[in-house]
Amino acid sequence: MANWSGSDWAIFGVAAFIAVSALVRLMVGRRNSLLAELEQRTAEAQRKKQAADVGRK
């Protein structure tokens, strides 16, 4: 690393930016899918609870 020129550092910086950007996009996509699944499970649980409450009355 001590012998790196300016263009070497520029290439390294661009590669690091691309890698971090790709990782962030993957993480955001995973977070969104987990949130959607959690919302679906919550809605289903609420529907089941409401159906059970109606059945008791």
Backbone torsions as a table, in degrees:
resi	resn	phi	psi	omega
1	MET	NA	-22.7	-178.1
2	ALA	-69.3	-24.2	-177.1
3	ASN	-99.9	16.1	-178.3
4	TRP	-76.3	138.7	176.2
5	SER	-91.1	177.9	179.1
6	GLY	-61.5	-38.9	179.8
7	SER	-68.9	-32.8	176.0
8	ASP	-63.1	-43.8	178.6
9	TRP	-65.6	-36.5	178.8
10	ALA	-65.2	-44.7	178.2
11	ILE	-62.6	-43.7	177.8
12	PHE	-60.2	-43.2	179.5
13	GLY	-63.2	-42.9	178.6
14	VAL	-64.5	-43.9	179.7
15	ALA	-63.1	-41.4	178.7
16	ALA	-64.7	-41.3	178.5
17	PHE	-62.2	-44.3	179.2
18	ILE	-62.9	-43.3	-179.6
19	ALA	-63.5	-45.5	-179.7
20	VAL	-66.6	-40.5	178.7
21	SER	-62.4	-42.6	178.7
22	ALA	-64.1	-42.1	178.9
23	LEU	-63.1	-42.8	179.0
24	VAL	-63.0	-42.8	178.9
25	ARG	-62.1	-41.6	177.6
26	LEU	-63.5	-42.9	-178.9
27	MET	-66.8	-39.6	178.6
28	VAL	-66.2	-41.4	177.5
29	GLY	-62.3	-42.2	178.3
30	ARG	-65.7	-42.0	178.6
31	ARG	-60.9	-43.8	-179.8
32	ASN	-63.3	-40.1	179.5
33	SER	-68.7	-37.4	177.2
34	LEU	-66.1	-41.4	178.1
35	LEU	-63.6	-41.2	178.8
36	ALA	-63.4	-41.6	178.4
37	GLU	-65.0	-42.0	179.5
38	LEU	-64.6	-41.7	178.1
39	GLU	-63.4	-39.5	179.1
40	GLN	-64.7	-45.0	179.2
41	ARG	-63.3	-40.6	179.7
42	THR	-64.5	-44.0	179.7
43	ALA	-63.8	-40.5	179.1
44	GLU	-65.3	-41.1	178.3
45	ALA	-64.1	-38.7	178.3
46	GLN	-66.2	-40.5	177.9
47	ARG	-63.2	-42.3	179.4
48	LYS	-64.4	-40.0	179.5
49	LYS	-65.8	-42.5	178.8
50	GLN	-64.4	-39.7	179.0
51	ALA	-65.5	-38.4	178.3
52	ALA	-68.4	-39.1	178.1
53	ASP	-65.3	-39.1	178.4
54	VAL	-67.9	-37.2	-179.7
55	GLY	-68.0	-27.1	179.8
56	ARG	-76.0	-28.6	-174.3
57	LYS	-79.9	NA	NA
